[in-house]
Amino acid sequence: MKTLIRNCRLISPDVDLQNASILIEDTRIARVFAAGDPLPGADRVVDATDLMALPGFIDIHCHGRSGVDFSDATDAAITTIATDKLKEGVTTLLPTTLTLPEQQLAAAMQTARHYVEAGSPGCKVPGVHLEGPFINPKCLGAQNPAYVRKPDIQEVLRLAAIFPVLKVSYAVEVEGGAQFAAELLSCGITPSCVHSAATYSDFRKAYEHGLVNLSHYCNQMTALHHRDIGLVGAGLLHREVFIEFICDKLHICPDMIKLIFQLKGAEHIQLISDAMRASGLPDGPSDLGGLAVIVKDGAARLASNGALAGSTLQLADALRNVAEVTGLPLRELVKSTSWAQAQALGLPGVGRLAPGYAADIVLLNADFKVQSVLVDGVEKL
């Protein structure tokens, strides 16, 4: 099966081509054509005039959408999330858990396995992101304190035996936290730090054991201070450290977004949604991990204390936000929507529009509204 996408503005890391065309053979990109190149025949031709073609977005930190949460642990929940994420341009998804009992986490892992066994009708789901339960109880955010526990590689491996765990976000300063990074890496799992009161010295210990990721950067982590640069400072000082970024202009103010892109470089920034079940829904009551949430003006906050409780952000909107705030060219910013995620997690063959890469493509209009999504060459939206 050959598909030809014609007359698009092709945007890929370090590439911005006007009036380009993309030939897809089965699940992969076969060739990219510049304006004026002779084009081959195809079984199907897609006219993408006035549209931007970008690598499909990879959301590595998403709890829910459309009224459901991955930790609901139902087959219907993960299918709804992974199907509706297509609407925001996501082609690869890491469903993300909460701080919950192992039994409930295991049940959620079972649903991920069922989703893949059913043929992955929406996004690709190569694995799961465990956020918690190994966090600092003083840095809960919207996590449930009742289920916080110390790092336990055996628990992670029990969960990974059900369905792959690709990333674990935890507090490096808790007992055994530095060594836990090495244990995760030895199992092919990416360690990341968040919900943490770590000093820079604490970070260095985990860094020396291989940790080079920080989750929802700036949120629920130690701030930059002139006597201890903390986790925020660590992310800036070490350019090779990958950071997740919730660019809704609420979790992080526009000036900070602009500063970090300027200092860090898009190739080590991973745009995420950190979305909860209210994403894609109107304002109103919701919940996160059994905690009551109120969504007002798109901001999700705990009803008890007003703390931010995940987000309702969608990935196409995150890209639009950073484009507006930073003014950086899209050939740079697109590194933060899928390429950095692929590099941080070791996901092969995704994140670029180039021959040999998976035909995971999102077509956007000039307002960053999703018009079409292809996953492995199949038009799913």
Short mmCIF file of the C-alpha atoms (twelve columns), coordinates in Angstrom:
data_MODEL
# 
_entry.id   MODEL 
# 
loop_
_atom_site.group_PDB 
_atom_site.id 
_atom_site.type_symbol 
_atom_site.label_atom_id 
_atom_site.label_alt_id 
_atom_site.label_comp_id 
_atom_site.label_asym_id 
_atom_site.label_seq_id 
_atom_site.Cartn_x 
_atom_site.Cartn_y 
_atom_site.Cartn_z 
_atom_site.pdbx_PDB_model_num 
ATOM 1   C CA . MET A 1   0.000   0.000  0.000  1 
ATOM 2   C CA . LYS A 2   1.471   3.335  -1.082 1 
ATOM 3   C CA . THR A 3   0.176   6.677  0.187  1 
ATOM 4   C CA . LEU A 4   1.365   10.040 -1.075 1 
ATOM 5   C CA . ILE A 5   0.871   13.194 1.023  1 
ATOM 6   C CA . ARG A 6   1.216   16.099 -1.409 1 
ATOM 7   C CA . ASN A 7   1.954   19.803 -1.104 1 
ATOM 8   C CA . CYS A 8   2.488   19.986 2.647  1 
ATOM 9   C CA . ARG A 9   4.797   22.174 4.675  1 
ATOM 10  C CA . LEU A 10  7.033   19.427 6.059  1 
ATOM 11  C CA . ILE A 11  8.448   20.219 9.508  1 
ATOM 12  C CA . SER A 12  10.864  17.799 11.155 1 
ATOM 13  C CA . PRO A 13  13.893  18.348 13.417 1 
ATOM 14  C CA . ASP A 14  16.126  20.875 11.594 1 
ATOM 15  C CA . VAL A 15  13.935  20.662 8.469  1 
ATOM 16  C CA . ASP A 16  11.259  23.029 7.139  1 
ATOM 17  C CA . LEU A 17  10.241  22.396 3.504  1 
ATOM 18  C CA . GLN A 18  7.476   24.230 1.693  1 
ATOM 19  C CA . ASN A 19  5.356   22.324 -0.849 1 
ATOM 20  C CA . ALA A 20  6.952   19.008 0.049  1 
ATOM 21  C CA . SER A 21  5.499   15.548 -0.442 1 
ATOM 22  C CA . ILE A 22  5.862   12.326 1.532  1 
ATOM 23  C CA . LEU A 23  5.664   8.813  0.079  1 
ATOM 24  C CA . ILE A 24  4.554   6.135  2.526  1 
ATOM 25  C CA . GLU A 25  4.983   2.450  1.763  1 
ATOM 26  C CA . ASP A 26  3.015   0.275  4.182  1 
ATOM 27  C CA . THR A 27  4.018   1.459  7.694  1 
ATOM 28  C CA . ARG A 28  7.106   3.547  6.890  1 
ATOM 29  C CA . ILE A 29  8.172   6.679  5.100  1 
ATOM 30  C CA . ALA A 30  9.849   5.678  1.827  1 
ATOM 31  C CA . ARG A 31  10.839  9.075  0.392  1 
ATOM 32  C CA . VAL A 32  10.505  12.803 0.960  1 
ATOM 33  C CA . PHE A 33  10.180  15.045 -2.092 1 
ATOM 34  C CA . ALA A 34  11.048  18.727 -2.299 1 
ATOM 35  C CA . ALA A 35  8.936   21.217 -4.254 1 
ATOM 36  C CA . GLY A 36  9.187   20.563 -7.982 1 
ATOM 37  C CA . ASP A 37  10.457  16.987 -7.707 1 
ATOM 38  C CA . PRO A 38  8.621   14.496 -9.950 1 
ATOM 39  C CA . LEU A 39  6.193   12.487 -7.848 1 
ATOM 40  C CA . PRO A 40  5.466   8.768  -8.082 1 
ATOM 41  C CA . GLY A 41  2.099   7.120  -8.392 1 
ATOM 42  C CA . ALA A 42  0.350   5.894  -5.251 1 
ATOM 43  C CA . ASP A 43  -2.689  3.886  -4.203 1 
ATOM 44  C CA . ARG A 44  -3.926  6.880  -2.246 1 
ATOM 45  C CA . VAL A 45  -3.127  10.585 -2.529 1 
ATOM 46  C CA . VAL A 46  -3.727  13.077 0.297  1 
ATOM 47  C CA . ASP A 47  -3.828  16.758 -0.667 1 
ATOM 48  C CA . ALA A 48  -2.175  18.642 2.213  1 
ATOM 49  C CA . THR A 49  -2.170  22.107 0.642  1 
ATOM 50  C CA . ASP A 50  -1.951  24.798 3.378  1 
ATOM 51  C CA . LEU A 51  -1.263  22.136 6.037  1 
ATOM 52  C CA . MET A 52  1.833   21.408 8.122  1 
ATOM 53  C CA . ALA A 53  3.052   17.805 8.358  1 
ATOM 54  C CA . LEU A 54  4.901   17.015 11.605 1 
ATOM 55  C CA . PRO A 55  6.082   13.808 13.254 1 
ATOM 56  C CA . GLY A 56  3.223   12.450 15.345 1 
ATOM 57  C CA . PHE A 57  3.403   13.717 18.914 1 
ATOM 58  C CA . ILE A 58  4.615   11.432 21.705 1 
ATOM 59  C CA . ASP A 59  2.929   12.094 25.057 1 
ATOM 60  C CA . ILE A 60  4.971   10.322 27.718 1 
ATOM 61  C CA . HIS A 61  3.034   11.714 30.699 1 
ATOM 62  C CA . CYS A 62  -0.749  11.497 30.496 1 
ATOM 63  C CA . HIS A 63  -3.130  10.181 33.151 1 
ATOM 64  C CA . GLY A 64  -6.431  10.518 31.363 1 
ATOM 65  C CA . ARG A 65  -8.811  12.265 29.027 1 
ATOM 66  C CA . SER A 66  -12.473 12.472 28.071 1 
ATOM 67  C CA . GLY A 67  -13.783 11.628 31.541 1 
ATOM 68  C CA . VAL A 68  -11.609 8.577  32.237 1 
ATOM 69  C CA . ASP A 69  -8.246  7.877  33.883 1 
ATOM 70  C CA . PHE A 70  -5.758  5.112  33.113 1 
ATOM 71  C CA . SER A 71  -5.788  4.200  36.802 1 
ATOM 72  C CA . ASP A 72  -9.524  3.471  36.555 1 
ATOM 73  C CA . ALA A 73  -8.092  0.160  35.329 1 
ATOM 74  C CA . THR A 74  -10.796 -0.621 32.796 1 
ATOM 75  C CA . ASP A 75  -10.379 -1.630 29.181 1 
ATOM 76  C CA . ALA A 76  -12.849 1.087  28.207 1 
ATOM 77  C CA . ALA A 77  -10.742 3.760  29.935 1 
ATOM 78  C CA . ILE A 78  -7.471  3.092  28.138 1 
ATOM 79  C CA . THR A 79  -9.232  2.645  24.811 1 
ATOM 80  C CA . THR A 80  -10.992 5.991  25.227 1 
ATOM 81  C CA . ILE A 81  -7.771  7.782  26.201 1 
ATOM 82  C CA . ALA A 82  -5.635  6.278  23.439 1 
ATOM 83  C CA . THR A 83  -8.297  6.905  20.789 1 
ATOM 84  C CA . ASP A 84  -9.149  10.460 21.824 1 
ATOM 85  C CA . LYS A 85  -5.468  11.464 22.129 1 
ATOM 86  C CA . LEU A 86  -5.409  11.245 18.327 1 
ATOM 87  C CA . LYS A 87  -7.542  14.406 18.317 1 
ATOM 88  C CA . GLU A 88  -4.565  16.365 19.681 1 
ATOM 89  C CA . GLY A 89  -2.021  14.851 17.294 1 
ATOM 90  C CA . VAL A 90  -0.609  12.139 19.571 1 
ATOM 91  C CA . THR A 91  0.499   8.931  17.842 1 
ATOM 92  C CA . THR A 92  2.469   7.340  20.710 1 
ATOM 93  C CA . LEU A 93  1.267   7.402  24.308 1 
ATOM 94  C CA . LEU A 94  2.654   6.334  27.664 1 
ATOM 95  C CA . PRO A 95  -0.395  5.980  29.926 1 
ATOM 96  C CA . THR A 96  0.665   7.275  33.326 1 
ATOM 97  C CA . THR A 97  -0.291  5.924  36.727 1 
ATOM 98  C CA . LEU A 98  -0.793  7.586  40.109 1 
ATOM 99  C CA . THR A 99  0.338   6.813  43.649 1 
ATOM 100 C CA . LEU A 100 -1.962  3.866  44.318 1 
ATOM 101 C CA . PRO A 101 -1.861  0.344  45.803 1 
ATOM 102 C CA . GLU A 102 0.084   -2.206 43.776 1 
ATOM 103 C CA . GLN A 103 -3.068  -4.214 43.124 1 
ATOM 104 C CA . GLN A 104 -4.693  -1.249 41.388 1 
ATOM 105 C CA . LEU A 105 -1.538  -0.486 39.425 1 
ATOM 106 C CA . ALA A 106 -1.401  -4.109 38.297 1 
ATOM 107 C CA . ALA A 107 -5.009  -3.929 37.137 1 
ATOM 108 C CA . ALA A 108 -4.183  -0.854 35.049 1 
ATOM 109 C CA . MET A 109 -1.210  -2.664 33.504 1 
ATOM 110 C CA . GLN A 110 -3.555  -5.486 32.511 1 
ATOM 111 C CA . THR A 111 -5.733  -3.038 30.578 1 
ATOM 112 C CA . ALA A 112 -2.696  -1.761 28.669 1 
ATOM 113 C CA . ARG A 113 -1.881  -5.310 27.674 1 
ATOM 114 C CA . HIS A 114 -5.479  -5.900 26.574 1 
ATOM 115 C CA . TYR A 115 -5.402  -2.700 24.485 1 
ATOM 116 C CA . VAL A 116 -2.307  -3.814 22.558 1 
ATOM 117 C CA . GLU A 117 -3.649  -7.353 22.165 1 
ATOM 118 C CA . ALA A 118 -6.787  -5.809 20.647 1 
ATOM 119 C CA . GLY A 119 -4.683  -4.173 17.917 1 
ATOM 120 C CA . SER A 120 -4.104  -0.689 19.404 1 
ATOM 121 C CA . PRO A 121 -7.094  1.018  17.767 1 
ATOM 122 C CA . GLY A 122 -5.840  4.513  18.687 1 
ATOM 123 C CA . CYS A 123 -2.286  5.586  19.569 1 
ATOM 124 C CA . LYS A 124 0.625   3.227  19.891 1 
ATOM 125 C CA . VAL A 125 1.189   2.238  23.527 1 
ATOM 126 C CA . PRO A 126 4.712   0.799  23.836 1 
ATOM 127 C CA . GLY A 127 4.745   0.958  27.628 1 
ATOM 128 C CA . VAL A 128 3.578   2.669  30.805 1 
ATOM 129 C CA . HIS A 129 4.953   5.542  32.876 1 
ATOM 130 C CA . LEU A 130 4.777   4.990  36.649 1 
ATOM 131 C CA . GLU A 131 4.490   8.347  38.414 1 
ATOM 132 C CA . GLY A 132 4.840   7.386  42.040 1 
ATOM 133 C CA . PRO A 133 4.300   5.666  44.376 1 
ATOM 134 C CA . PHE A 134 7.947   6.193  45.367 1 
ATOM 135 C CA . ILE A 135 7.737   9.918  46.084 1 
ATOM 136 C CA . ASN A 136 8.481   12.317 48.927 1 
ATOM 137 C CA . PRO A 137 5.377   12.657 51.137 1 
ATOM 138 C CA . LYS A 138 6.263   16.327 51.639 1 
ATOM 139 C CA . CYS A 139 5.930   16.943 47.886 1 
ATOM 140 C CA . LEU A 140 2.638   15.252 47.101 1 
ATOM 141 C CA . GLY A 141 1.053   17.744 44.760 1 
ATOM 142 C CA . ALA A 142 -2.154  15.920 43.847 1 
ATOM 143 C CA . GLN A 143 -0.852  12.436 44.732 1 
ATOM 144 C CA . ASN A 144 -2.538  10.421 47.478 1 
ATOM 145 C CA . PRO A 145 -0.431  10.281 50.683 1 
ATOM 146 C CA . ALA A 146 -2.054  7.025  51.798 1 
ATOM 147 C CA . TYR A 147 -0.112  4.988  49.219 1 
ATOM 148 C CA . VAL A 148 3.361   6.560  49.236 1 
ATOM 149 C CA . ARG A 149 6.092   3.973  49.755 1 
ATOM 150 C CA . LYS A 150 9.855   3.486  49.418 1 
ATOM 151 C CA . PRO A 151 11.457  2.540  46.082 1 
ATOM 152 C CA . ASP A 152 11.015  -1.157 45.386 1 
ATOM 153 C CA . ILE A 153 12.511  -2.591 42.200 1 
ATOM 154 C CA . GLN A 154 10.707  -5.873 42.773 1 
ATOM 155 C CA . GLU A 155 7.328   -4.126 42.672 1 
ATOM 156 C CA . VAL A 156 8.319   -2.434 39.426 1 
ATOM 157 C CA . LEU A 157 9.389   -5.765 37.937 1 
ATOM 158 C CA . ARG A 158 6.135   -7.416 38.987 1 
ATOM 159 C CA . LEU A 159 4.233   -4.682 37.167 1 
ATOM 160 C CA . ALA A 160 6.563   -4.847 34.151 1 
ATOM 161 C CA . ALA A 161 5.906   -8.586 33.888 1 
ATOM 162 C CA . ILE A 162 2.292   -7.690 33.074 1 
ATOM 163 C CA . PHE A 163 3.093   -4.926 30.560 1 
ATOM 164 C CA . PRO A 164 6.311   -3.002 29.841 1 
ATOM 165 C CA . VAL A 165 7.229   -0.172 32.205 1 
ATOM 166 C CA . LEU A 166 9.275   2.377  30.245 1 
ATOM 167 C CA . LYS A 167 9.648   5.145  32.826 1 
ATOM 168 C CA . VAL A 168 9.434   5.564  36.604 1 
ATOM 169 C CA . SER A 169 9.185   9.037  38.176 1 
ATOM 170 C CA . TYR A 170 10.176  9.124  41.856 1 
ATOM 171 C CA . ALA A 171 11.994  11.145 44.523 1 
ATOM 172 C CA . VAL A 172 15.742  10.502 44.390 1 
ATOM 173 C CA . GLU A 173 16.396  11.665 47.945 1 
ATOM 174 C CA . VAL A 174 14.299  8.982  49.650 1 
ATOM 175 C CA . GLU A 175 16.022  5.942  51.126 1 
ATOM 176 C CA . GLY A 176 17.682  3.926  48.353 1 
ATOM 177 C CA . GLY A 177 16.775  6.540  45.739 1 
ATOM 178 C CA . ALA A 178 20.181  6.898  44.079 1 
ATOM 179 C CA . GLN A 179 20.730  3.160  43.714 1 
ATOM 180 C CA . PHE A 180 17.147  2.770  42.470 1 
ATOM 181 C CA . ALA A 181 18.115  4.733  39.348 1 
ATOM 182 C CA . ALA A 182 20.801  2.183  38.519 1 
ATOM 183 C CA . GLU A 183 18.433  -0.709 39.214 1 
ATOM 184 C CA . LEU A 184 15.841  0.712  36.829 1 
ATOM 185 C CA . LEU A 185 18.403  1.338  34.102 1 
ATOM 186 C CA . SER A 186 19.699  -2.211 34.403 1 
ATOM 187 C CA . CYS A 187 16.167  -3.349 33.572 1 
ATOM 188 C CA . GLY A 188 15.854  -1.038 30.556 1 
ATOM 189 C CA . ILE A 189 13.576  1.410  32.404 1 
ATOM 190 C CA . THR A 190 14.160  5.178  32.366 1 
ATOM 191 C CA . PRO A 191 14.405  6.714  35.867 1 
ATOM 192 C CA . SER A 192 13.183  10.274 36.380 1 
ATOM 193 C CA . CYS A 193 12.887  12.550 39.401 1 
ATOM 194 C CA . VAL A 194 9.833   14.475 40.598 1 
ATOM 195 C CA . HIS A 195 7.614   15.028 43.666 1 
ATOM 196 C CA . SER A 196 10.931  15.590 45.334 1 
ATOM 197 C CA . ALA A 197 12.664  17.835 47.868 1 
ATOM 198 C CA . ALA A 198 16.101  16.810 46.595 1 
ATOM 199 C CA . THR A 199 19.073  19.091 47.023 1 
ATOM 200 C CA . TYR A 200 21.519  19.389 44.162 1 
ATOM 201 C CA . SER A 201 23.778  16.991 46.081 1 
ATOM 202 C CA . ASP A 202 20.941  14.451 46.206 1 
ATOM 203 C CA . PHE A 203 20.474  14.847 42.469 1 
ATOM 204 C CA . ARG A 204 24.196  14.348 41.835 1 
ATOM 205 C CA . LYS A 205 24.135  10.980 43.602 1 
ATOM 206 C CA . ALA A 206 21.325  9.738  41.369 1 
ATOM 207 C CA . TYR A 207 22.941  11.382 38.322 1 
ATOM 208 C CA . GLU A 208 26.115  9.432  39.016 1 
ATOM 209 C CA . HIS A 209 23.945  6.286  38.948 1 
ATOM 210 C CA . GLY A 210 22.605  7.237  35.508 1 
ATOM 211 C CA . LEU A 211 19.549  9.415  36.101 1 
ATOM 212 C CA . VAL A 212 19.213  12.084 33.382 1 
ATOM 213 C CA . ASN A 213 15.459  12.831 33.402 1 
ATOM 214 C CA . LEU A 214 13.263  15.250 35.362 1 
ATOM 215 C CA . SER A 215 9.472   14.943 35.220 1 
ATOM 216 C CA . HIS A 216 7.035   17.898 34.950 1 
ATOM 217 C CA . TYR A 217 9.966   20.272 35.323 1 
ATOM 218 C CA . CYS A 218 9.635   23.102 37.875 1 
ATOM 219 C CA . ASN A 219 6.518   21.533 39.423 1 
ATOM 220 C CA . GLN A 220 6.848   19.626 42.711 1 
ATOM 221 C CA . MET A 221 10.636  19.893 42.756 1 
ATOM 222 C CA . THR A 222 13.228  22.067 44.478 1 
ATOM 223 C CA . ALA A 223 13.524  25.536 42.989 1 
ATOM 224 C CA . LEU A 224 16.664  27.331 41.846 1 
ATOM 225 C CA . HIS A 225 18.369  29.118 44.753 1 
ATOM 226 C CA . HIS A 226 21.730  30.836 44.918 1 
ATOM 227 C CA . ARG A 227 22.921  28.617 47.790 1 
ATOM 228 C CA . ASP A 228 21.583  25.336 46.385 1 
ATOM 229 C CA . ILE A 229 20.511  25.145 42.761 1 
ATOM 230 C CA . GLY A 230 18.146  22.229 43.472 1 
ATOM 231 C CA . LEU A 231 16.472  20.187 40.753 1 
ATOM 232 C CA . VAL A 232 15.491  23.175 38.617 1 
ATOM 233 C CA . GLY A 233 19.124  24.281 38.588 1 
ATOM 234 C CA . ALA A 234 20.280  20.738 37.842 1 
ATOM 235 C CA . GLY A 235 18.107  20.674 34.736 1 
ATOM 236 C CA . LEU A 236 19.751  23.847 33.466 1 
ATOM 237 C CA . LEU A 237 23.323  23.041 34.475 1 
ATOM 238 C CA . HIS A 238 23.345  19.598 32.846 1 
ATOM 239 C CA . ARG A 239 22.314  20.098 29.226 1 
ATOM 240 C CA . GLU A 240 22.098  16.340 28.641 1 
ATOM 241 C CA . VAL A 241 19.309  16.012 31.222 1 
ATOM 242 C CA . PHE A 242 15.900  15.603 29.595 1 
ATOM 243 C CA . ILE A 243 13.060  17.599 31.115 1 
ATOM 244 C CA . GLU A 244 9.295   17.231 30.782 1 
ATOM 245 C CA . PHE A 245 7.441   20.498 30.324 1 
ATOM 246 C CA . ILE A 246 3.732   21.322 30.863 1 
ATOM 247 C CA . CYS A 247 3.407   24.325 28.562 1 
ATOM 248 C CA . ASP A 248 -0.115  25.474 29.380 1 
ATOM 249 C CA . LYS A 249 1.237   28.872 30.587 1 
ATOM 250 C CA . LEU A 250 -0.220  28.030 34.010 1 
ATOM 251 C CA . HIS A 251 2.085   25.379 35.472 1 
ATOM 252 C CA . ILE A 252 5.000   27.433 34.136 1 
ATOM 253 C CA . CYS A 253 4.712   31.125 33.309 1 
ATOM 254 C CA . PRO A 254 5.526   32.352 29.777 1 
ATOM 255 C CA . ASP A 255 8.736   34.081 30.864 1 
ATOM 256 C CA . MET A 256 10.036  30.840 32.385 1 
ATOM 257 C CA . ILE A 257 9.071   28.898 29.267 1 
ATOM 258 C CA . LYS A 258 11.016  31.342 27.129 1 
ATOM 259 C CA . LEU A 259 14.025  31.290 29.462 1 
ATOM 260 C CA . ILE A 260 14.240  27.499 29.580 1 
ATOM 261 C CA . PHE A 261 13.967  27.034 25.823 1 
ATOM 262 C CA . GLN A 262 16.676  29.661 25.407 1 
ATOM 263 C CA . LEU A 263 19.040  28.048 27.921 1 
ATOM 264 C CA . LYS A 264 18.240  24.383 27.453 1 
ATOM 265 C CA . GLY A 265 17.592  23.775 23.784 1 
ATOM 266 C CA . ALA A 266 14.519  22.011 22.417 1 
ATOM 267 C CA . GLU A 267 16.328  18.698 21.846 1 
ATOM 268 C CA . HIS A 268 16.246  18.009 25.596 1 
ATOM 269 C CA . ILE A 269 12.761  19.363 26.304 1 
ATOM 270 C CA . GLN A 270 9.782   17.004 26.167 1 
ATOM 271 C CA . LEU A 271 6.373   18.644 25.873 1 
ATOM 272 C CA . ILE A 272 3.828   16.676 27.892 1 
ATOM 273 C CA . SER A 273 0.175   17.093 28.759 1 
ATOM 274 C CA . ASP A 274 0.147   15.624 32.302 1 
ATOM 275 C CA . ALA A 275 -3.547  15.502 31.461 1 
ATOM 276 C CA . MET A 276 -6.157  14.107 33.826 1 
ATOM 277 C CA . ARG A 277 -9.678  12.885 33.138 1 
ATOM 278 C CA . ALA A 278 -11.112 16.382 32.652 1 
ATOM 279 C CA . SER A 279 -9.006  16.995 29.539 1 
ATOM 280 C CA . GLY A 280 -11.296 17.459 26.560 1 
ATOM 281 C CA . LEU A 281 -14.306 18.196 28.778 1 
ATOM 282 C CA . PRO A 282 -16.014 21.448 29.880 1 
ATOM 283 C CA . ASP A 283 -15.213 23.043 33.250 1 
ATOM 284 C CA . GLY A 284 -16.732 21.411 36.310 1 
ATOM 285 C CA . PRO A 285 -16.104 18.853 39.079 1 
ATOM 286 C CA . SER A 286 -13.691 15.985 38.494 1 
ATOM 287 C CA . ASP A 287 -11.249 13.847 40.455 1 
ATOM 288 C CA . LEU A 288 -7.673  12.589 40.384 1 
ATOM 289 C CA . GLY A 289 -6.665  9.445  42.217 1 
ATOM 290 C CA . GLY A 290 -9.718  9.637  44.443 1 
ATOM 291 C CA . LEU A 291 -9.132  13.305 45.310 1 
ATOM 292 C CA . ALA A 292 -11.858 15.838 44.442 1 
ATOM 293 C CA . VAL A 293 -10.907 18.326 41.722 1 
ATOM 294 C CA . ILE A 294 -12.563 21.475 40.380 1 
ATOM 295 C CA . VAL A 295 -11.809 22.593 36.818 1 
ATOM 296 C CA . LYS A 296 -12.305 26.294 36.185 1 
ATOM 297 C CA . ASP A 297 -11.131 28.164 33.086 1 
ATOM 298 C CA . GLY A 298 -9.333  24.991 32.055 1 
ATOM 299 C CA . ALA A 299 -7.256  24.813 35.264 1 
ATOM 300 C CA . ALA A 300 -7.639  21.643 37.352 1 
ATOM 301 C CA . ARG A 301 -7.172  22.203 41.097 1 
ATOM 302 C CA . LEU A 302 -7.743  20.109 44.215 1 
ATOM 303 C CA . ALA A 303 -10.996 21.087 45.878 1 
ATOM 304 C CA . SER A 304 -9.329  20.785 49.299 1 
ATOM 305 C CA . ASN A 305 -6.466  23.260 48.922 1 
ATOM 306 C CA . GLY A 306 -6.404  24.658 45.382 1 
ATOM 307 C CA . ALA A 307 -3.204  22.850 44.376 1 
ATOM 308 C CA . LEU A 308 -2.842  22.173 40.668 1 
ATOM 309 C CA . ALA A 309 -4.024  18.643 39.911 1 
ATOM 310 C CA . GLY A 310 -2.553  17.687 36.575 1 
ATOM 311 C CA . SER A 311 -3.749  19.603 33.550 1 
ATOM 312 C CA . THR A 312 -6.332  19.659 30.792 1 
ATOM 313 C CA . LEU A 313 -3.673  20.587 28.214 1 
ATOM 314 C CA . GLN A 314 -3.644  19.016 24.762 1 
ATOM 315 C CA . LEU A 315 -0.383  18.506 22.863 1 
ATOM 316 C CA . ALA A 316 -1.197  20.547 19.769 1 
ATOM 317 C CA . ASP A 317 -2.046  23.460 22.064 1 
ATOM 318 C CA . ALA A 318 1.248   22.990 23.923 1 
ATOM 319 C CA . LEU A 319 3.149   23.369 20.662 1 
ATOM 320 C CA . ARG A 320 1.146   26.454 19.725 1 
ATOM 321 C CA . ASN A 321 1.881   27.947 23.164 1 
ATOM 322 C CA . VAL A 322 5.635   27.489 22.939 1 
ATOM 323 C CA . ALA A 323 5.664   28.816 19.372 1 
ATOM 324 C CA . GLU A 324 3.855   31.964 20.508 1 
ATOM 325 C CA . VAL A 325 5.938   32.424 23.666 1 
ATOM 326 C CA . THR A 326 9.419   31.660 22.343 1 
ATOM 327 C CA . GLY A 327 9.217   32.775 18.721 1 
ATOM 328 C CA . LEU A 328 11.589  29.920 17.861 1 
ATOM 329 C CA . PRO A 329 11.282  28.274 14.438 1 
ATOM 330 C CA . LEU A 330 9.121   25.172 14.249 1 
ATOM 331 C CA . ARG A 331 12.048  23.117 12.939 1 
ATOM 332 C CA . GLU A 332 13.517  23.599 16.439 1 
ATOM 333 C CA . LEU A 333 10.354  23.334 18.512 1 
ATOM 334 C CA . VAL A 334 9.297   20.087 16.839 1 
ATOM 335 C CA . LYS A 335 12.229  18.422 18.587 1 
ATOM 336 C CA . SER A 336 10.257  18.816 21.816 1 
ATOM 337 C CA . THR A 337 7.060   17.121 20.590 1 
ATOM 338 C CA . SER A 338 8.476   13.696 19.720 1 
ATOM 339 C CA . TRP A 339 12.214  13.594 18.986 1 
ATOM 340 C CA . ALA A 340 13.376  14.309 22.554 1 
ATOM 341 C CA . GLN A 341 10.870  11.780 23.905 1 
ATOM 342 C CA . ALA A 342 12.159  9.105  21.520 1 
ATOM 343 C CA . GLN A 343 15.757  9.806  22.517 1 
ATOM 344 C CA . ALA A 344 15.071  9.884  26.253 1 
ATOM 345 C CA . LEU A 345 13.208  6.570  26.204 1 
ATOM 346 C CA . GLY A 346 15.127  4.791  23.460 1 
ATOM 347 C CA . LEU A 347 12.135  4.491  21.126 1 
ATOM 348 C CA . PRO A 348 13.509  3.587  17.685 1 
ATOM 349 C CA . GLY A 349 12.254  4.786  14.316 1 
ATOM 350 C CA . VAL A 350 9.992   7.610  15.467 1 
ATOM 351 C CA . GLY A 351 10.264  11.383 15.840 1 
ATOM 352 C CA . ARG A 352 11.325  12.387 12.327 1 
ATOM 353 C CA . LEU A 353 9.758   12.636 8.886  1 
ATOM 354 C CA . ALA A 354 12.524  10.904 6.972  1 
ATOM 355 C CA . PRO A 355 12.981  7.692  4.959  1 
ATOM 356 C CA . GLY A 356 12.919  4.596  7.149  1 
ATOM 357 C CA . TYR A 357 10.993  6.220  9.981  1 
ATOM 358 C CA . ALA A 358 7.509   5.136  11.012 1 
ATOM 359 C CA . ALA A 359 4.753   6.900  9.099  1 
ATOM 360 C CA . ASP A 360 3.430   8.531  12.278 1 
ATOM 361 C CA . ILE A 361 2.293   11.914 10.976 1 
ATOM 362 C CA . VAL A 362 0.039   14.717 12.161 1 
ATOM 363 C CA . LEU A 363 -1.357  17.303 9.746  1 
ATOM 364 C CA . LEU A 364 -2.044  20.703 11.327 1 
ATOM 365 C CA . ASN A 365 -3.509  23.899 9.925  1 
ATOM 366 C CA . ALA A 366 -1.940  27.311 10.502 1 
ATOM 367 C CA . ASP A 367 -3.778  27.601 13.844 1 
ATOM 368 C CA . PHE A 368 -2.265  24.301 15.071 1 
ATOM 369 C CA . LYS A 369 -5.619  22.533 14.796 1 
ATOM 370 C CA . VAL A 370 -5.327  18.826 14.017 1 
ATOM 371 C CA . GLN A 371 -6.727  17.935 10.597 1 
ATOM 372 C CA . SER A 372 -5.554  14.344 10.171 1 
ATOM 373 C CA . VAL A 373 -3.405  11.744 11.953 1 
ATOM 374 C CA . LEU A 374 -1.627  8.710  10.520 1 
ATOM 375 C CA . VAL A 375 -0.233  5.944  12.705 1 
ATOM 376 C CA . ASP A 376 2.091   3.513  10.897 1 
ATOM 377 C CA . GLY A 377 0.676   4.837  7.650  1 
ATOM 378 C CA . VAL A 378 -2.951  4.222  8.614  1 
ATOM 379 C CA . GLU A 379 -5.193  7.289  8.752  1 
ATOM 380 C CA . LYS A 380 -6.841  7.093  12.189 1 
ATOM 381 C CA . LEU A 381 -8.306  10.599 12.311 1 
# 
